[in-house]
Amino acid sequence: MKKRAIIMLILSLLAGVVAVLLAARWMGQQAAEKTVQLVVARSNLVQGQALGVTTLETLSWPAGNVPEGAFNDAKLLEGRVVRTPVYKGEPILQVKLAPVGAKAGLDSVIKDGKRAITVKVNEVYGVAGFLQPGSYVDLLVNLRDTKDNPLSKIVLERVLVLAVAQNTDRPEEGKARVVNAVTLEVSPQEAEKIDLARSIGTLSLVLRNQVDQKGSATDGAQRKDLFTKEDIAAVAAPASSAAPAKPAPVHKSAPKPAPRAEPPVKVEAIRGLSKATTDF
């Protein structure tokens, strides 16, 4: 009886193993039937880079989760230029590509109707080097108004950064890169505003959140906006309460005496019996 129980236990274990193997094989077949080949990036790609055999590869991808605009043939992508950065293992999508026939370079990533303009910056005006391609910035101009008062005003909002210096790739995560020029993607009208603003004042860049699309209509900041009325009164109070300074005494010089007239010189002339006197 005991021997029979052991045999039944062994047969049950073997049946379980066979069932698991068959189930795994069936699931593998089902998974293989529901995958497709997609073209992905073999390495990180920067904007403006041309695609080729060395930059692409094909991977199996779930058939029910294929991104719109994906490709399954790498030959269709040879020579195409990526408009935005693509990371290793990411599918190549039509929306991230420049138009057919575009050549590699920054000019191929500029959208239709847009222009690229370069703004000179320094470590401070360039947001301490944290600007990267793909960032969004606001532009401020600091100038003097018609009354010669200082004024700071936002002239453009949510402007896309195409390149920093001559680099169109993003640096390693969290690392700043100090540059002396930033290239922005703007409309022709915005390019005119930037060109005018930098000729009459100093430009500064303000880094903003990439998903923030809200505008901020401001009147600009003036010198009077830096201090409240209470601050101005506190500074002016000691000066107004102080006693006015007494003017220094003026010493008047005594009038000079008038010069004393000298007595006239008398000359007496005698001619014969007559005598005459003359004053000189």
C-alpha positions as CSV (number, residue, x, y, z in Angstrom):
1,M,0.0,0.0,0.0
2,K,2.8,2.3,0.9
3,K,4.7,1.5,-2.3
4,R,1.6,2.3,-4.4
5,A,1.2,5.7,-2.8
6,I,4.8,6.7,-3.6
7,I,4.3,5.7,-7.3
8,M,1.1,7.8,-7.5
9,L,3.0,10.8,-6.0
10,I,5.8,10.5,-8.5
11,L,3.3,10.2,-11.4
12,S,1.5,13.4,-10.2
13,L,4.8,15.3,-10.1
14,L,5.7,14.2,-13.6
15,A,2.3,15.2,-14.8
16,G,2.6,18.6,-13.2
17,V,6.0,19.2,-14.8
18,V,4.7,18.3,-18.2
19,A,1.7,20.6,-17.8
20,V,4.0,23.5,-16.9
21,L,6.2,22.9,-19.9
22,L,3.3,22.7,-22.3
23,A,1.7,25.9,-20.8
24,A,5.0,27.7,-21.2
25,R,5.5,26.6,-24.7
26,W,1.9,27.6,-25.6
27,M,2.3,31.1,-24.0
28,G,5.6,31.5,-25.9
29,Q,3.9,30.7,-29.2
30,Q,1.1,33.1,-28.4
31,A,3.6,35.9,-27.5
32,A,5.6,35.3,-30.7
33,E,2.4,35.5,-32.8
34,K,1.5,38.9,-31.2
35,T,4.8,40.8,-31.7
36,V,6.0,42.8,-34.6
37,Q,9.4,44.2,-35.6
38,L,10.0,47.9,-35.0
39,V,13.0,50.1,-35.9
40,V,14.6,51.6,-32.8
41,A,17.7,53.7,-32.0
42,R,20.8,51.6,-31.5
43,S,22.4,54.5,-29.5
44,N,21.4,58.0,-28.3
45,L,20.7,60.3,-31.3
46,V,20.9,64.1,-31.1
47,Q,18.7,66.5,-33.1
48,G,19.9,67.1,-36.6
49,Q,21.7,63.8,-36.8
50,A,21.2,61.6,-40.0
51,L,20.1,58.0,-39.6
52,G,22.0,55.1,-41.0
53,V,22.7,51.4,-40.6
54,T,25.0,52.0,-37.6
55,T,22.4,54.0,-35.7
56,L,19.4,51.7,-36.1
57,E,18.3,48.2,-35.2
58,T,15.0,46.2,-35.2
59,L,13.4,44.7,-32.0
60,S,10.3,42.6,-31.3
61,W,7.5,44.8,-30.1
62,P,4.0,43.9,-28.8
63,A,1.6,44.0,-31.7
64,G,-1.1,45.7,-29.6
65,N,1.2,48.5,-28.4
66,V,2.8,49.8,-31.5
67,P,3.3,53.6,-31.4
68,E,1.7,55.7,-34.2
69,G,4.1,56.6,-36.9
70,A,6.6,53.8,-36.1
71,F,8.6,52.0,-38.8
72,N,9.3,48.3,-39.3
73,D,11.9,48.6,-42.1
74,A,15.2,50.3,-41.4
75,K,15.9,50.9,-45.1
76,L,13.0,53.4,-45.2
77,L,14.9,55.6,-42.7
78,E,18.4,55.7,-44.2
79,G,19.4,59.4,-44.6
80,R,16.5,60.8,-42.7
81,V,17.3,63.4,-40.0
82,V,15.9,63.4,-36.5
83,R,14.3,66.6,-35.4
84,T,14.4,65.9,-31.6
85,P,16.7,63.8,-29.5
86,V,16.0,60.0,-29.5
87,Y,17.3,57.7,-26.8
88,K,18.7,54.2,-27.1
89,G,16.0,51.6,-27.6
90,E,13.3,54.2,-28.4
91,P,11.2,53.6,-31.6
92,I,11.8,56.0,-34.5
93,L,8.6,57.9,-35.1
94,Q,7.6,60.0,-38.1
95,V,6.8,62.9,-35.8
96,K,10.4,63.1,-34.7
97,L,11.8,63.2,-38.2
98,A,12.6,66.2,-40.4
99,P,10.9,66.2,-43.9
100,V,12.2,63.9,-46.6
101,G,15.2,65.3,-48.3
102,A,16.4,67.4,-45.3
103,K,20.2,67.3,-44.8
104,A,21.8,66.8,-41.4
105,G,22.4,70.0,-39.4
106,L,20.6,72.5,-37.3
107,D,18.7,74.0,-40.2
108,S,16.9,70.7,-40.8
109,V,15.3,70.8,-37.3
110,I,13.7,74.2,-37.7
111,K,10.0,73.9,-38.0
112,D,8.1,75.3,-41.0
113,G,7.5,79.1,-40.7
114,K,10.1,79.4,-37.9
115,R,13.6,81.0,-37.8
116,A,16.7,80.4,-35.7
117,I,18.4,83.4,-34.0
118,T,21.4,83.4,-31.7
119,V,21.5,85.5,-28.6
120,K,24.7,86.4,-26.8
121,V,24.7,85.5,-23.1
122,N,27.1,85.1,-20.2
123,E,27.1,82.8,-17.2
124,V,24.5,84.9,-15.4
125,Y,22.2,85.8,-18.3
126,G,22.4,82.1,-19.5
127,V,20.8,80.8,-16.3
128,A,24.1,79.7,-14.9
129,G,24.7,77.1,-17.6
130,F,21.5,75.1,-17.0
131,L,20.0,75.9,-20.5
132,Q,19.9,72.9,-22.7
133,P,18.5,72.1,-26.2
134,G,14.8,71.5,-25.8
135,S,14.5,74.0,-22.9
136,Y,11.9,76.8,-22.9
137,V,12.8,80.3,-21.9
138,D,11.3,83.8,-21.5
139,L,13.2,86.8,-22.8
140,L,13.6,90.0,-20.8
141,V,15.1,93.3,-21.9
142,N,16.5,95.9,-19.5
143,L,16.4,99.5,-20.9
144,R,15.4,103.0,-20.2
145,D,12.0,104.4,-21.0
146,T,11.2,107.7,-22.7
147,K,11.7,109.5,-19.4
148,D,15.1,107.9,-18.9
149,N,13.9,105.7,-16.1
150,P,15.2,102.1,-15.9
151,L,12.6,99.5,-17.0
152,S,12.7,95.7,-17.2
153,K,10.1,93.9,-19.4
154,I,9.3,90.4,-20.7
155,V,9.2,90.7,-24.5
156,L,8.8,87.0,-25.4
157,E,7.5,83.9,-23.6
158,R,8.0,80.2,-24.1
159,V,10.8,80.3,-26.7
160,L,12.4,76.9,-27.6
161,V,16.1,76.6,-27.2
162,L,17.6,74.8,-30.3
163,A,21.2,74.9,-29.3
164,V,23.6,76.2,-26.7
165,A,26.9,77.4,-28.2
166,Q,27.6,74.9,-31.0
167,N,26.0,71.9,-29.2
168,T,22.6,70.5,-30.0
169,D,22.7,67.6,-27.6
170,R,21.7,67.6,-24.0
171,P,24.6,67.1,-21.5
172,E,24.6,64.4,-18.8
173,E,21.7,64.6,-16.4
174,G,22.1,67.3,-13.8
175,K,25.3,68.8,-15.3
176,A,25.4,72.5,-16.2
177,R,27.2,73.8,-19.2
178,V,28.4,77.4,-19.3
179,V,28.1,78.9,-22.8
180,N,28.3,82.4,-24.4
181,A,25.5,82.0,-27.0
182,V,22.1,80.4,-27.2
183,T,20.2,79.7,-30.4
184,L,16.4,80.1,-30.2
185,E,13.6,79.0,-32.5
186,V,11.2,82.0,-33.1
187,S,8.8,83.3,-35.7
188,P,9.9,86.1,-38.1
189,Q,8.0,88.7,-36.0
190,E,9.7,87.4,-32.8
191,A,13.1,87.6,-34.5
192,E,12.5,91.3,-35.2
193,K,11.6,92.0,-31.6
194,I,14.8,90.2,-30.3
195,D,17.0,92.1,-32.8
196,L,15.5,95.4,-31.7
197,A,15.6,94.6,-28.0
198,R,19.3,93.7,-28.0
199,S,20.2,96.9,-29.8
200,I,18.5,99.2,-27.2
201,G,19.0,97.2,-24.0
202,T,20.4,94.2,-22.3
203,L,18.8,90.7,-22.8
204,S,18.3,88.2,-20.0
205,L,16.9,84.6,-20.2
206,V,14.5,83.1,-17.7
207,L,14.2,79.3,-17.6
208,R,10.7,78.0,-17.4
209,N,8.9,74.6,-16.9
210,Q,8.6,72.7,-20.1
211,V,5.0,71.8,-19.6
212,D,4.0,75.3,-18.4
213,Q,2.2,77.0,-21.3
214,K,0.5,79.8,-19.4
215,G,1.2,83.4,-20.4
216,S,2.0,86.2,-17.9
217,A,0.9,89.7,-19.1
218,T,3.0,92.1,-17.1
219,D,3.5,95.9,-17.2
220,G,7.3,95.6,-16.6
221,A,9.2,96.5,-13.5
222,Q,10.4,100.0,-12.7
223,R,12.6,101.5,-10.0
224,K,9.5,102.5,-8.0
225,D,8.3,98.9,-8.0
226,L,11.4,97.7,-6.0
227,F,10.3,99.5,-2.8
228,T,7.0,100.0,-1.0
229,K,5.7,103.4,0.2
230,E,6.6,102.3,3.8
231,D,10.2,101.6,2.8
232,I,10.5,105.0,1.1
233,A,8.9,106.8,4.1
234,A,11.3,105.0,6.5
235,V,14.3,106.1,4.6
236,A,13.0,109.7,4.1
237,A,11.8,110.3,7.7
238,P,15.2,110.9,9.4
239,A,16.1,113.4,6.8
240,S,12.9,115.3,7.1
241,S,12.9,115.5,10.9
242,A,16.4,116.8,11.2
243,A,16.6,120.6,12.1
244,P,17.6,122.7,9.1
245,A,21.2,123.7,9.2
246,K,21.9,127.4,10.1
247,P,23.5,129.4,7.5
248,A,27.1,130.4,8.2
249,P,27.4,134.0,9.5
250,V,28.5,136.4,6.9
251,H,31.1,138.9,8.1
252,K,30.6,142.3,6.5
253,S,33.8,144.3,6.0
254,A,33.8,148.0,7.2
255,P,33.3,150.6,4.5
256,K,36.5,152.1,3.4
257,P,36.9,155.9,4.3
258,A,36.6,158.3,1.4
259,P,40.0,159.7,0.3
260,R,40.7,163.1,1.9
261,A,40.9,166.0,-0.5
262,E,44.2,167.7,-0.6
263,P,44.1,171.6,-0.2
264,P,44.7,173.5,-3.4
265,V,48.1,175.1,-4.1
266,K,47.9,178.9,-4.3
267,V,50.3,180.9,-6.5
268,E,50.5,184.7,-6.1
269,A,51.7,186.7,-9.1
270,I,52.7,190.5,-8.9
271,R,53.0,192.5,-12.0
272,G,53.9,196.1,-11.4
273,L,51.3,197.6,-9.1
274,S,48.7,194.7,-9.6
275,K,48.6,191.4,-7.7
276,A,46.8,188.2,-8.7
277,T,46.3,184.8,-7.0
278,T,45.7,181.5,-8.8
279,D,44.7,178.1,-7.3
280,F,46.2,174.8,-8.6
